[in-house]
Amino acid sequence: MNESHQPAQPAPVSPQSGPKKKKVPSNGQFFAKNTWNIFVYLLIGEFMALVIDIAFLL
């Protein structure tokens, strides 16, 4: 049995995949992240509503 076709080295592990550091973000970053999340959720909600509308129209 020839197993030379398998990858030689394992996938590199990024240093950020380990235990997460407890880092308290500044208020500005926190609010910016929250507004971005809300924006993304609104966008997804609008898209889903559009898809459902089209599904009902067809």
PyMOL Python script that loads the backbone (N, CA, C, O; Angstrom):
from pymol import cmd

cmd.read_pdbstr("""\
ATOM      1  N   MET A   1       0.852  -1.201   0.000  1.00  0.00           N
ATOM      2  CA  MET A   1       0.000   0.000   0.000  1.00  0.00           C
ATOM      3  C   MET A   1       0.881   1.242   0.000  1.00  0.00           C
ATOM      4  O   MET A   1       1.738   1.412   0.867  1.00  0.00           O
ATOM      5  N   ASN A   2       0.659   2.092  -0.969  1.00  0.00           N
ATOM      6  CA  ASN A   2       1.457   3.316  -1.058  1.00  0.00           C
ATOM      7  C   ASN A   2       0.638   4.482  -0.520  1.00  0.00           C
ATOM      8  O   ASN A   2      -0.419   4.800  -1.065  1.00  0.00           O
ATOM      9  N   GLU A   3       1.117   5.123   0.548  1.00  0.00           N
ATOM     10  CA  GLU A   3       0.373   6.228   1.160  1.00  0.00           C
ATOM     11  C   GLU A   3       1.073   7.558   0.942  1.00  0.00           C
ATOM     12  O   GLU A   3       0.935   8.473   1.754  1.00  0.00           O
ATOM     13  N   SER A   4       1.825   7.673  -0.151  1.00  0.00           N
ATOM     14  CA  SER A   4       2.556   8.925  -0.386  1.00  0.00           C
ATOM     15  C   SER A   4       1.628  10.015  -0.907  1.00  0.00           C
ATOM     16  O   SER A   4       2.035  11.170  -1.026  1.00  0.00           O
ATOM     17  N   HIS A   5       0.367   9.654  -1.224  1.00  0.00           N
ATOM     18  CA  HIS A   5      -0.551  10.668  -1.747  1.00  0.00           C
ATOM     19  C   HIS A   5      -1.122  11.541  -0.636  1.00  0.00           C
ATOM     20  O   HIS A   5      -1.734  12.574  -0.910  1.00  0.00           O
ATOM     21  N   GLN A   6      -0.926  11.131   0.618  1.00  0.00           N
ATOM     22  CA  GLN A   6      -1.459  11.931   1.719  1.00  0.00           C
ATOM     23  C   GLN A   6      -0.591  13.169   1.942  1.00  0.00           C
ATOM     24  O   GLN A   6       0.608  13.136   1.662  1.00  0.00           O
ATOM     25  N   PRO A   7      -1.176  14.257   2.440  1.00  0.00           N
ATOM     26  CA  PRO A   7      -0.391  15.480   2.680  1.00  0.00           C
ATOM     27  C   PRO A   7       0.719  15.229   3.690  1.00  0.00           C
ATOM     28  O   PRO A   7       0.533  14.507   4.669  1.00  0.00           O
ATOM     29  N   ALA A   8       1.875  15.835   3.438  1.00  0.00           N
ATOM     30  CA  ALA A   8       3.041  15.578   4.287  1.00  0.00           C
ATOM     31  C   ALA A   8       2.907  16.279   5.631  1.00  0.00           C
ATOM     32  O   ALA A   8       3.123  15.666   6.676  1.00  0.00           O
ATOM     33  N   GLN A   9       2.548  17.577   5.608  1.00  0.00           N
ATOM     34  CA  GLN A   9       2.495  18.316   6.868  1.00  0.00           C
ATOM     35  C   GLN A   9       1.045  18.629   7.221  1.00  0.00           C
ATOM     36  O   GLN A   9       0.226  18.854   6.330  1.00  0.00           O
ATOM     37  N   PRO A  10       0.722  18.647   8.506  1.00  0.00           N
ATOM     38  CA  PRO A  10      -0.648  19.004   8.916  1.00  0.00           C
ATOM     39  C   PRO A  10      -0.928  20.470   8.647  1.00  0.00           C
ATOM     40  O   PRO A  10      -0.010  21.263   8.438  1.00  0.00           O
ATOM     41  N   ALA A  11      -2.193  20.817   8.654  1.00  0.00           N
ATOM     42  CA  ALA A  11      -2.573  22.208   8.393  1.00  0.00           C
ATOM     43  C   ALA A  11      -2.009  23.100   9.492  1.00  0.00           C
ATOM     44  O   ALA A  11      -2.076  22.751  10.670  1.00  0.00           O
ATOM     45  N   PRO A  12      -1.456  24.242   9.115  1.00  0.00           N
ATOM     46  CA  PRO A  12      -0.890  25.146  10.132  1.00  0.00           C
ATOM     47  C   PRO A  12      -1.980  25.692  11.050  1.00  0.00           C
ATOM     48  O   PRO A  12      -3.068  26.052  10.599  1.00  0.00           O
ATOM     49  N   VAL A  13      -1.674  25.747  12.327  1.00  0.00           N
ATOM     50  CA  VAL A  13      -2.647  26.242  13.302  1.00  0.00           C
ATOM     51  C   VAL A  13      -2.391  27.719  13.533  1.00  0.00           C
ATOM     52  O   VAL A  13      -1.287  28.113  13.911  1.00  0.00           O
ATOM     53  N   SER A  14      -3.401  28.530  13.308  1.00  0.00           N
ATOM     54  CA  SER A  14      -3.232  29.967  13.520  1.00  0.00           C
ATOM     55  C   SER A  14      -3.199  30.245  15.019  1.00  0.00           C
ATOM     56  O   SER A  14      -3.874  29.562  15.789  1.00  0.00           O
ATOM     57  N   PRO A  15      -2.430  31.230  15.435  1.00  0.00           N
ATOM     58  CA  PRO A  15      -2.320  31.499  16.883  1.00  0.00           C
ATOM     59  C   PRO A  15      -3.632  31.960  17.501  1.00  0.00           C
ATOM     60  O   PRO A  15      -3.794  31.889  18.719  1.00  0.00           O
ATOM     61  N   GLN A  16      -4.577  32.435  16.680  1.00  0.00           N
ATOM     62  CA  GLN A  16      -5.836  32.937  17.229  1.00  0.00           C
ATOM     63  C   GLN A  16      -6.855  31.826  17.442  1.00  0.00           C
ATOM     64  O   GLN A  16      -7.942  32.078  17.963  1.00  0.00           O
ATOM     65  N   SER A  17      -6.516  30.588  17.043  1.00  0.00           N
ATOM     66  CA  SER A  17      -7.476  29.506  17.214  1.00  0.00           C
ATOM     67  C   SER A  17      -7.414  28.927  18.625  1.00  0.00           C
ATOM     68  O   SER A  17      -8.234  28.085  18.992  1.00  0.00           O
ATOM     69  N   GLY A  18      -6.439  29.382  19.416  1.00  0.00           N
ATOM     70  CA  GLY A  18      -6.306  28.896  20.780  1.00  0.00           C
ATOM     71  C   GLY A  18      -7.335  29.544  21.688  1.00  0.00           C
ATOM     72  O   GLY A  18      -8.301  30.135  21.206  1.00  0.00           O
ATOM     73  N   PRO A  19      -7.142  29.442  22.999  1.00  0.00           N
ATOM     74  CA  PRO A  19      -8.081  30.081  23.936  1.00  0.00           C
ATOM     75  C   PRO A  19      -8.100  31.586  23.737  1.00  0.00           C
ATOM     76  O   PRO A  19      -7.056  32.223  23.600  1.00  0.00           O
ATOM     77  N   LYS A  20      -9.289  32.138  23.723  1.00  0.00           N
ATOM     78  CA  LYS A  20      -9.409  33.577  23.448  1.00  0.00           C
ATOM     79  C   LYS A  20      -9.015  34.379  24.682  1.00  0.00           C
ATOM     80  O   LYS A  20      -9.361  34.032  25.812  1.00  0.00           O
ATOM     81  N   LYS A  21      -8.288  35.454  24.437  1.00  0.00           N
ATOM     82  CA  LYS A  21      -7.917  36.326  25.559  1.00  0.00           C
ATOM     83  C   LYS A  21      -9.125  37.171  25.959  1.00  0.00           C
ATOM     84  O   LYS A  21      -9.913  37.599  25.115  1.00  0.00           O
ATOM     85  N   LYS A  22      -9.249  37.396  27.253  1.00  0.00           N
ATOM     86  CA  LYS A  22     -10.349  38.259  27.721  1.00  0.00           C
ATOM     87  C   LYS A  22      -9.902  39.697  27.554  1.00  0.00           C
ATOM     88  O   LYS A  22      -9.143  40.224  28.368  1.00  0.00           O
ATOM     89  N   LYS A  23     -10.368  40.312  26.512  1.00  0.00           N
ATOM     90  CA  LYS A  23      -9.964  41.690  26.220  1.00  0.00           C
ATOM     91  C   LYS A  23     -11.215  42.553  26.179  1.00  0.00           C
ATOM     92  O   LYS A  23     -12.112  42.323  25.367  1.00  0.00           O
ATOM     93  N   VAL A  24     -11.270  43.537  27.046  1.00  0.00           N
ATOM     94  CA  VAL A  24     -12.449  44.406  27.088  1.00  0.00           C
ATOM     95  C   VAL A  24     -12.301  45.478  26.017  1.00  0.00           C
ATOM     96  O   VAL A  24     -11.368  46.278  26.082  1.00  0.00           O
ATOM     97  N   PRO A  25     -13.193  45.514  25.036  1.00  0.00           N
ATOM     98  CA  PRO A  25     -13.093  46.512  23.968  1.00  0.00           C
ATOM     99  C   PRO A  25     -13.494  47.887  24.470  1.00  0.00           C
ATOM    100  O   PRO A  25     -14.267  48.019  25.419  1.00  0.00           O
ATOM    101  N   SER A  26     -12.961  48.900  23.822  1.00  0.00           N
ATOM    102  CA  SER A  26     -13.342  50.264  24.191  1.00  0.00           C
ATOM    103  C   SER A  26     -14.780  50.511  23.757  1.00  0.00           C
ATOM    104  O   SER A  26     -15.308  49.799  22.902  1.00  0.00           O
ATOM    105  N   ASN A  27     -15.411  51.517  24.346  1.00  0.00           N
ATOM    106  CA  ASN A  27     -16.821  51.778  24.060  1.00  0.00           C
ATOM    107  C   ASN A  27     -17.041  52.078  22.586  1.00  0.00           C
ATOM    108  O   ASN A  27     -18.021  51.620  21.998  1.00  0.00           O
ATOM    109  N   GLY A  28     -16.131  52.847  21.982  1.00  0.00           N
ATOM    110  CA  GLY A  28     -16.300  53.191  20.565  1.00  0.00           C
ATOM    111  C   GLY A  28     -16.326  51.939  19.706  1.00  0.00           C
ATOM    112  O   GLY A  28     -17.193  51.781  18.847  1.00  0.00           O
ATOM    113  N   GLN A  29     -15.368  51.048  19.946  1.00  0.00           N
ATOM    114  CA  GLN A  29     -15.331  49.808  19.167  1.00  0.00           C
ATOM    115  C   GLN A  29     -16.601  49.000  19.397  1.00  0.00           C
ATOM    116  O   GLN A  29     -17.175  48.441  18.462  1.00  0.00           O
ATOM    117  N   PHE A  30     -17.030  48.947  20.648  1.00  0.00           N
ATOM    118  CA  PHE A  30     -18.205  48.139  20.991  1.00  0.00           C
ATOM    119  C   PHE A  30     -19.432  48.639  20.233  1.00  0.00           C
ATOM    120  O   PHE A  30     -20.170  47.853  19.639  1.00  0.00           O
ATOM    121  N   PHE A  31     -19.640  49.957  20.259  1.00  0.00           N
ATOM    122  CA  PHE A  31     -20.829  50.495  19.588  1.00  0.00           C
ATOM    123  C   PHE A  31     -20.709  50.331  18.076  1.00  0.00           C
ATOM    124  O   PHE A  31     -21.696  50.044  17.400  1.00  0.00           O
ATOM    125  N   ALA A  32     -19.505  50.511  17.549  1.00  0.00           N
ATOM    126  CA  ALA A  32     -19.325  50.356  16.105  1.00  0.00           C
ATOM    127  C   ALA A  32     -19.655  48.914  15.708  1.00  0.00           C
ATOM    128  O   ALA A  32     -20.328  48.678  14.705  1.00  0.00           O
ATOM    129  N   LYS A  33     -19.176  47.956  16.503  1.00  0.00           N
ATOM    130  CA  LYS A  33     -19.439  46.553  16.190  1.00  0.00           C
ATOM    131  C   LYS A  33     -20.936  46.277  16.284  1.00  0.00           C
ATOM    132  O   LYS A  33     -21.496  45.580  15.438  1.00  0.00           O
ATOM    133  N   ASN A  34     -21.587  46.827  17.321  1.00  0.00           N
ATOM    134  CA  ASN A  34     -23.019  46.583  17.485  1.00  0.00           C
ATOM    135  C   ASN A  34     -23.814  47.145  16.312  1.00  0.00           C
ATOM    136  O   ASN A  34     -24.713  46.480  15.796  1.00  0.00           O
ATOM    137  N   THR A  35     -23.487  48.370  15.886  1.00  0.00           N
ATOM    138  CA  THR A  35     -24.233  48.957  14.767  1.00  0.00           C
ATOM    139  C   THR A  35     -23.993  48.134  13.507  1.00  0.00           C
ATOM    140  O   THR A  35     -24.910  47.943  12.707  1.00  0.00           O
ATOM    141  N   TRP A  36     -22.770  47.646  13.325  1.00  0.00           N
ATOM    142  CA  TRP A  36     -22.484  46.830  12.140  1.00  0.00           C
ATOM    143  C   TRP A  36     -23.315  45.555  12.188  1.00  0.00           C
ATOM    144  O   TRP A  36     -23.897  45.154  11.180  1.00  0.00           O
ATOM    145  N   ASN A  37     -23.375  44.906  13.372  1.00  0.00           N
ATOM    146  CA  ASN A  37     -24.169  43.679  13.504  1.00  0.00           C
ATOM    147  C   ASN A  37     -25.635  43.954  13.197  1.00  0.00           C
ATOM    148  O   ASN A  37     -26.278  43.183  12.485  1.00  0.00           O
ATOM    149  N   ILE A  38     -26.168  45.061  13.734  1.00  0.00           N
ATOM    150  CA  ILE A  38     -27.575  45.390  13.485  1.00  0.00           C
ATOM    151  C   ILE A  38     -27.797  45.616  11.995  1.00  0.00           C
ATOM    152  O   ILE A  38     -28.801  45.178  11.431  1.00  0.00           O
ATOM    153  N   PHE A  39     -26.842  46.308  11.360  1.00  0.00           N
ATOM    154  CA  PHE A  39     -26.964  46.564   9.920  1.00  0.00           C
ATOM    155  C   PHE A  39     -26.997  45.250   9.145  1.00  0.00           C
ATOM    156  O   PHE A  39     -27.815  45.073   8.242  1.00  0.00           O
ATOM    157  N   VAL A  40     -26.103  44.332   9.506  1.00  0.00           N
ATOM    158  CA  VAL A  40     -26.056  43.042   8.797  1.00  0.00           C
ATOM    159  C   VAL A  40     -27.357  42.272   9.016  1.00  0.00           C
ATOM    160  O   VAL A  40     -27.910  41.697   8.079  1.00  0.00           O
ATOM    161  N   TYR A  41     -27.845  42.265  10.264  1.00  0.00           N
ATOM    162  CA  TYR A  41     -29.089  41.537  10.544  1.00  0.00           C
ATOM    163  C   TYR A  41     -30.262  42.138   9.772  1.00  0.00           C
ATOM    164  O   TYR A  41     -31.106  41.408   9.253  1.00  0.00           O
ATOM    165  N   LEU A  42     -30.314  43.472   9.698  1.00  0.00           N
ATOM    166  CA  LEU A  42     -31.386  44.122   8.935  1.00  0.00           C
ATOM    167  C   LEU A  42     -31.288  43.727   7.466  1.00  0.00           C
ATOM    168  O   LEU A  42     -32.295  43.442   6.818  1.00  0.00           O
ATOM    169  N   LEU A  43     -30.060  43.716   6.951  1.00  0.00           N
ATOM    170  CA  LEU A  43     -29.864  43.369   5.542  1.00  0.00           C
ATOM    171  C   LEU A  43     -30.348  41.943   5.287  1.00  0.00           C
ATOM    172  O   LEU A  43     -31.047  41.684   4.307  1.00  0.00           O
ATOM    173  N   ILE A  44     -29.972  41.015   6.179  1.00  0.00           N
ATOM    174  CA  ILE A  44     -30.388  39.617   6.009  1.00  0.00           C
ATOM    175  C   ILE A  44     -31.906  39.512   6.120  1.00  0.00           C
ATOM    176  O   ILE A  44     -32.537  38.768   5.370  1.00  0.00           O
ATOM    177  N   GLY A  45     -32.497  40.265   7.066  1.00  0.00           N
ATOM    178  CA  GLY A  45     -33.949  40.228   7.227  1.00  0.00           C
ATOM    179  C   GLY A  45     -34.658  40.717   5.981  1.00  0.00           C
ATOM    180  O   GLY A  45     -35.634  40.111   5.537  1.00  0.00           O
ATOM    181  N   GLU A  46     -34.166  41.824   5.408  1.00  0.00           N
ATOM    182  CA  GLU A  46     -34.774  42.340   4.181  1.00  0.00           C
ATOM    183  C   GLU A  46     -34.654  41.311   3.061  1.00  0.00           C
ATOM    184  O   GLU A  46     -35.605  41.084   2.313  1.00  0.00           O
ATOM    185  N   PHE A  47     -33.485  40.694   2.953  1.00  0.00           N
ATOM    186  CA  PHE A  47     -33.270  39.703   1.891  1.00  0.00           C
ATOM    187  C   PHE A  47     -34.221  38.525   2.058  1.00  0.00           C
ATOM    188  O   PHE A  47     -34.811  38.053   1.085  1.00  0.00           O
ATOM    189  N   MET A  48     -34.370  38.046   3.308  1.00  0.00           N
ATOM    190  CA  MET A  48     -35.264  36.915   3.542  1.00  0.00           C
ATOM    191  C   MET A  48     -36.710  37.299   3.229  1.00  0.00           C
ATOM    192  O   MET A  48     -37.449  36.499   2.655  1.00  0.00           O
ATOM    193  N   ALA A  49     -37.121  38.515   3.600  1.00  0.00           N
ATOM    194  CA  ALA A  49     -38.484  38.958   3.301  1.00  0.00           C
ATOM    195  C   ALA A  49     -38.694  39.010   1.790  1.00  0.00           C
ATOM    196  O   ALA A  49     -39.749  38.625   1.288  1.00  0.00           O
ATOM    197  N   LEU A  50     -37.685  39.487   1.077  1.00  0.00           N
ATOM    198  CA  LEU A  50     -37.792  39.563  -0.382  1.00  0.00           C
ATOM    199  C   LEU A  50     -37.935  38.161  -0.971  1.00  0.00           C
ATOM    200  O   LEU A  50     -38.760  37.933  -1.856  1.00  0.00           O
ATOM    201  N   VAL A  51     -37.127  37.225  -0.475  1.00  0.00           N
ATOM    202  CA  VAL A  51     -37.190  35.852  -0.989  1.00  0.00           C
ATOM    203  C   VAL A  51     -38.566  35.259  -0.712  1.00  0.00           C
ATOM    204  O   VAL A  51     -39.142  34.601  -1.579  1.00  0.00           O
ATOM    205  N   ILE A  52     -39.098  35.485   0.490  1.00  0.00           N
ATOM    206  CA  ILE A  52     -40.412  34.926   0.835  1.00  0.00           C
ATOM    207  C   ILE A  52     -41.497  35.559  -0.046  1.00  0.00           C
ATOM    208  O   ILE A  52     -42.406  34.871  -0.511  1.00  0.00           O
ATOM    209  N   ASP A  53     -41.393  36.867  -0.268  1.00  0.00           N
ATOM    210  CA  ASP A  53     -42.369  37.531  -1.145  1.00  0.00           C
ATOM    211  C   ASP A  53     -42.332  36.927  -2.540  1.00  0.00           C
ATOM    212  O   ASP A  53     -43.376  36.636  -3.123  1.00  0.00           O
ATOM    213  N   ILE A  54     -41.138  36.740  -3.071  1.00  0.00           N
ATOM    214  CA  ILE A  54     -41.019  36.186  -4.428  1.00  0.00           C
ATOM    215  C   ILE A  54     -41.588  34.769  -4.446  1.00  0.00           C
ATOM    216  O   ILE A  54     -42.261  34.379  -5.400  1.00  0.00           O
ATOM    217  N   ALA A  55     -41.316  34.000  -3.386  1.00  0.00           N
ATOM    218  CA  ALA A  55     -41.818  32.625  -3.339  1.00  0.00           C
ATOM    219  C   ALA A  55     -43.345  32.619  -3.348  1.00  0.00           C
ATOM    220  O   ALA A  55     -43.956  31.762  -3.987  1.00  0.00           O
ATOM    221  N   PHE A  56     -43.966  33.567  -2.644  1.00  0.00           N
ATOM    222  CA  PHE A  56     -45.433  33.614  -2.623  1.00  0.00           C
ATOM    223  C   PHE A  56     -45.980  34.106  -3.959  1.00  0.00           C
ATOM    224  O   PHE A  56     -47.066  33.702  -4.376  1.00  0.00           O
ATOM    225  N   LEU A  57     -45.228  34.978  -4.628  1.00  0.00           N
ATOM    226  CA  LEU A  57     -45.725  35.515  -5.895  1.00  0.00           C
ATOM    227  C   LEU A  57     -45.656  34.465  -7.002  1.00  0.00           C
ATOM    228  O   LEU A  57     -46.496  34.454  -7.902  1.00  0.00           O
ATOM    229  N   LEU A  58     -44.663  33.589  -6.938  1.00  0.00           N
ATOM    230  CA  LEU A  58     -44.515  32.611  -8.029  1.00  0.00           C
ATOM    231  C   LEU A  58     -45.591  31.533  -7.952  1.00  0.00           C
ATOM    232  O   LEU A  58     -45.620  30.629  -8.788  1.00  0.00           O
TER     233      LEU A  58
END
""", "prot")
cmd.dss("prot")
cmd.show_as("cartoon", "prot")
cmd.util.cbc("prot")
cmd.orient("prot")
